[in-house]
Amino acid sequence: MRYSLFFLLFWLSFNAVAANCLHGCPSGINGTQVTRSVYTLHNNNSTKFANWVAYHVTPSTIDGPSRSRYWKADPALPETATLEPDDYKDAHALLGTDRGHQVPLASFSNSSDWRELNYLSNITPQDSDLNQGPWVRLESKVRELVRTGQPVYVVTGPLFESYFGTLPQADEEHIIPSGFFKVVMTEQNGWIEASAFVLEQSASRSDNFCAAEVAIDQVEQRSGLNIMPALPAYKEPSVEGQIGGLTTELGC
């Protein structure tokens, strides 16, 4: 009975990872991986933020009711590896930042596990103009694509290429990202289409996210990640070095 339970838990965990990631979860950086039904997250114990978060948006996960934002430390991580709600006090007043979801609430508003999106492992300090401007517009376009009946895989995460600031009330050492990447992917009949974006903390609220589109190769070089490590070699030219696989579908 004990072995049966073990294998059941292993099977559930394995299938959750597979459901959240397309052709394997990103690799290349050390950290702690946490898998939940709505996302798989790779936490960085030094920066106190996720190296990446992978999720799978489907027509069944979106268009639920508006969900609340009650911030909590991630119970799956030790206190020394993540932030707590009090660490964000005065951040908006002094840094001009919001608590930015890496996996947006709206993409899983119809999921029973939406509360797990408010764990601070899924949050980073994002400049308000970025968070409420091009970032949210890109997330909205992903959901518009999903409403056409096309499930979408996303990998998103931080970039640490320059100094941004520190949370004024945080009592843990941490590093706030200077920008963020988002890779949007679909797969139909074994064929992958993908577009990647890099948005800086210095972005203006009116910026067009389309102007921030880059090749997936550039995201991998700048982040140190392999976005789809299990991708068959014969498929790589169609997604890795090109810009614009989903340009039209995302409204660019």
C-alpha positions, 0 to 999 in steps of 0.5 A, a space after each residue: 500500500 505504501 509503494 502504491 501511494 508513492 507511485 501514485 504521488 510520483 505519477 501525479 507530480 510527473 504528469 503535472 510537470 508535463 502538463 505545465 512545460 512544453 518539451 521539458 521544463 527549462 534547465 541551466 540554472 540551479 534552484 528549487 523546483 516546485 510543481 503545482 497544478 497551475 504552474 511549475 516554478 524554479 525558485 532561486 534561493 539567492 535572488 528570492 525570486 523564481 528563475 522561471 515559471 512555466 504554465 499551460 493556459 487552456 480555454 478551461 482555465 480562463 474567464 472565471 470570476 475576478 480573484 482576490 490578491 492575498 499574498 502569502 509566503 510559499 509554504 513549499 519553500 524554506 523561509 530563507 529562500 523566499 520573501 514574506 508579505 511584509 517585505 513589500 511594505 513601502 515598495 510602491 511608494 519608494 520604488 514605484 513597483 507593483 507585486 507583479 504576478 509571473 503567472 497571471 491570476 486572470 489566466 487561471 481565474 477558472 481554476 480551483 487552485 488560483 490561490 497558489 498564484 498569490 504565493 510570493 514565489 510567483 511574484 516579483 517587484 515590477 515597475 508599475 508602468 511595466 506591470 500595468 502597461 505592456 506586460 498586462 497587454 501581452 498577457 491579455 493577448 495570450 488569453 485572446 489566443 486561447 479563446 480561439 481554442 488554441 492552448 498556449 504554453 508560456 515560460 516567463 522569468 526575470 533578467 538580472 542585467 543591471 541594478 534596479 533597487 532593493 525592497 526598503 522593508 525586506 529583511 532578507 538579501 535579494 536581487 530585484 530583476 532589471 527586466 523580464 522575459 516571456 516565451 509564448 508557445 503553441 504546438 499543433 500536429 507536432 509543429 511548434 510556433 513561438 514568440 519571445 519577448 524581453 520587457 525592461 523595468 524601464 518600460 513606459 506604460 504606453 510601450 507596445 510589447 510587440 517592439 520587445 519581441 526577440 528570438 528565443 536564442 536571445 532569451 536563452 543567452 541572456 537568462 542562461 536557460 534552455 527553454 525547451 531542453 527536450 525539444 527534438 533537434 529537427 524541430 529547433 530551427 523552427 523556433 530557436 533562432 527566429 522572431 515572429 512565430 506567433 506575431 500575428 496571433 498575438 496582435 503584432 
